[in-house]
Amino acid sequence: MLNKLWGWVAAAFGLLVALLLFVIGQRNKARAKVDKVSIELQAREAMQDAERATSKAREQARSKAAEQQRNADERTEETRPTGTFRR
């Protein structure tokens, strides 16, 4: 009778060890997935920051060009260049 009991105890212990290893494996997979998503998020944010910086630089260039054009258009006739560059 005692031998049967030890067999059941050993089987239960083996089952618990197997479940523990399974849970640890699932945890490691979840951590790996979280790390991957985190890296993708950082890459996406970096790309968006770069796009924002590019858009800001374009807007500044447009406003500067518009201001220069406005200043050029407001020049008097005497200060304008002659020749093909005249406006």
Backbone hydrogen bonds in HBPLUS format (Angstrom, degrees):
<---DONOR---> <-ACCEPTOR-->    atom                        ^
c    i                          cat <-CA-CA->   ^        H-A-AA   ^      H-
h    n   atom  resd res      DA  || num        DHA   H-A  angle D-A-AA Bond
n    s   type  num  typ     dist DA aas  dist angle  dist       angle   num
A0005-LEU N   A0001-MET O   3.19 MM   4  6.49 154.2  2.26 144.6 151.5     1
A0006-TRP N   A0002-LEU O   2.99 MM   4  6.27 159.1  2.04 148.8 153.5     2
A0007-GLY N   A0003-ASN O   3.06 MM   4  6.26 147.4  2.17 141.6 150.5     3
A0008-TRP N   A0004-LYS O   3.03 MM   4  6.35 155.2  2.09 147.8 153.6     4
A0009-VAL N   A0005-LEU O   2.90 MM   4  6.19 154.5  1.97 149.7 157.4     5
A0010-ALA N   A0006-TRP O   2.90 MM   4  6.03 159.8  1.94 145.2 150.5     6
A0011-ALA N   A0007-GLY O   2.91 MM   4  6.13 155.3  1.97 145.4 152.5     7
A0012-ALA N   A0008-TRP O   2.88 MM   4  6.05 158.9  1.92 146.8 152.6     8
A0013-PHE N   A0009-VAL O   2.89 MM   4  6.09 159.0  1.93 149.0 155.0     9
A0014-GLY N   A0010-ALA O   2.91 MM   4  6.09 156.8  1.97 145.7 152.2    10
A0015-LEU N   A0011-ALA O   2.90 MM   4  6.14 153.9  1.97 146.5 153.7    11
A0016-LEU N   A0012-ALA O   2.91 MM   4  6.18 158.1  1.96 149.5 155.3    12
A0017-VAL N   A0013-PHE O   2.94 MM   4  6.17 157.0  1.99 148.9 155.2    13
A0018-ALA N   A0014-GLY O   2.94 MM   4  6.15 156.9  2.00 145.8 152.3    14
A0019-LEU N   A0015-LEU O   2.90 MM   4  6.15 158.8  1.95 150.6 156.2    15
A0020-LEU N   A0016-LEU O   2.87 MM   4  6.04 155.1  1.93 145.9 153.2    16
A0021-LEU N   A0017-VAL O   2.94 MM   4  6.18 160.7  1.98 150.6 155.1    17
A0022-PHE N   A0018-ALA O   2.97 MM   4  6.17 152.7  2.04 144.4 152.4    18
A0023-VAL N   A0019-LEU O   2.91 MM   4  6.14 161.4  1.95 151.6 155.9    19
A0024-ILE N   A0020-LEU O   2.95 MM   4  6.16 159.9  1.99 150.1 155.8    20
A0025-GLY N   A0021-LEU O   2.96 MM   4  6.12 154.3  2.02 143.2 150.3    21
A0026-GLN N   A0022-PHE O   2.97 MM   4  6.26 153.7  2.04 147.8 154.8    22
A0027-ARG N   A0023-VAL O   2.92 MM   4  6.15 154.5  1.98 148.0 155.1    23
A0028-ASN N   A0024-ILE O   2.96 MM   4  6.21 157.5  2.01 148.2 153.9    24
A0029-LYS N   A0025-GLY O   3.00 MM   4  6.25 153.0  2.07 144.8 152.2    25
A0030-ALA N   A0026-GLN O   2.92 MM   4  6.16 155.8  1.98 147.0 153.8    26
A0031-ARG N   A0027-ARG O   2.90 MM   4  6.18 157.2  1.96 150.7 156.8    27
A0032-ALA N   A0028-ASN O   2.97 MM   4  6.16 156.8  2.02 144.8 151.1    28
A0033-LYS N   A0029-LYS O   2.95 MM   4  6.18 154.8  2.02 146.8 153.6    29
A0034-VAL N   A0030-ALA O   2.92 MM   4  6.16 156.0  1.98 148.5 155.0    30
A0035-ASP N   A0031-ARG O   2.92 MM   4  6.16 158.3  1.97 149.2 155.0    31
A0036-LYS N   A0032-ALA O   2.95 MM   4  6.18 156.7  2.01 145.9 152.3    32
A0037-VAL N   A0033-LYS O   2.93 MM   4  6.16 162.8  1.96 150.8 155.1    33
A0038-SER N   A0034-VAL O   2.89 MM   4  6.03 154.8  1.95 146.8 154.3    34
A0039-ILE N   A0035-ASP O   2.97 MM   4  6.21 157.2  2.02 149.1 154.3    35
A0040-GLU N   A0036-LYS O   2.99 MM   4  6.25 160.4  2.03 149.7 155.1    36
A0041-LEU N   A0037-VAL O   2.87 MM   4  6.07 153.8  1.94 147.2 154.5    37
A0042-GLN N   A0038-SER O   2.98 MM   4  6.23 158.0  2.03 148.0 153.5    38
A0043-ALA N   A0039-ILE O   2.97 MM   4  6.21 156.4  2.03 148.3 154.8    39
A0044-ARG N   A0040-GLU O   2.91 MM   4  6.11 157.1  1.96 147.4 153.8    40
A0045-GLU N   A0041-LEU O   2.89 MM   4  6.11 160.2  1.93 151.1 156.4    41
A0046-ALA N   A0042-GLN O   2.94 MM   4  6.11 155.7  2.00 145.2 151.9    42
A0047-MET N   A0043-ALA O   2.97 MM   4  6.19 153.8  2.04 145.4 152.5    43
A0048-GLN N   A0044-ARG O   2.93 MM   4  6.21 157.1  1.98 149.1 155.4    44
A0049-ASP N   A0045-GLU O   2.88 MM   4  6.11 154.6  1.95 148.1 155.0    45
A0050-ALA N   A0046-ALA O   2.99 MM   4  6.22 156.1  2.05 145.0 151.2    46
A0051-GLU N   A0047-MET O   2.94 MM   4  6.21 155.1  2.00 147.4 154.5    47
A0052-ARG N   A0048-GLN O   2.86 MM   4  6.08 154.0  1.92 147.5 154.6    48
A0053-ALA N   A0049-ASP O   2.93 MM   4  6.16 159.3  1.97 148.8 154.3    49
A0054-THR N   A0050-ALA O   2.94 MM   4  6.16 155.4  2.00 146.2 153.0    50
A0055-SER N   A0051-GLU O   2.91 MM   4  6.12 160.4  1.95 148.1 153.3    51
A0056-LYS N   A0052-ARG O   2.89 MM   4  6.08 158.3  1.93 149.7 155.9    52
A0057-ALA N   A0053-ALA O   2.93 MM   4  6.12 158.4  1.98 146.7 152.5    53
A0058-ARG N   A0054-THR O   2.92 MM   4  6.15 156.1  1.98 149.0 155.8    54
A0059-GLU N   A0055-SER O   2.93 MM   4  6.15 160.7  1.97 149.2 154.3    55
A0060-GLN N   A0056-LYS O   2.94 MM   4  6.18 158.3  1.99 149.2 155.1    56
A0061-ALA N   A0057-ALA O   2.92 MM   4  6.11 156.6  1.98 145.9 152.5    57
A0062-ARG N   A0058-ARG O   2.84 MM   4  6.11 155.5  1.90 150.6 157.4    58
A0063-SER N   A0059-GLU O   2.95 MM   4  6.17 164.8  1.97 150.9 154.6    59
A0064-LYS N   A0060-GLN O   2.93 MM   4  6.08 157.3  1.98 147.4 153.9    60
A0065-ALA N   A0061-ALA O   2.89 MM   4  6.02 161.0  1.92 147.5 153.1    61
A0066-ALA N   A0062-ARG O   2.83 MM   4  6.01 157.1  1.88 149.7 156.5    62
A0067-GLU N   A0063-SER O   2.92 MM   4  6.08 153.2  2.00 142.5 149.7    63
A0068-GLN N   A0064-LYS O   2.91 MM   4  6.16 161.0  1.95 150.8 155.8    64
A0069-GLN N   A0065-ALA O   2.89 MM   4  6.07 155.7  1.95 146.4 153.5    65
A0070-ARG N   A0066-ALA O   2.87 MM   4  6.04 155.8  1.93 145.1 152.0    66
A0071-ASN N   A0067-GLU O   2.88 MM   4  6.14 159.0  1.92 150.3 155.9    67
A0072-ALA N   A0068-GLN O   2.89 MM   4  6.10 152.8  1.97 143.7 151.6    68
A0073-ASP N   A0069-GLN O   2.87 MM   4  6.08 151.7  1.95 147.9 155.6    69
A0074-GLU N   A0070-ARG O   3.02 MM   4  6.19 138.1  2.20 141.6 152.4    70
A0075-ARG N   A0072-ALA O   3.42 MM   3  5.51 164.5  2.45 102.4 106.8    71
A0086-ARG N   A0083-GLY O   3.21 MM   3  5.62 165.8  2.23 113.2 116.9    72
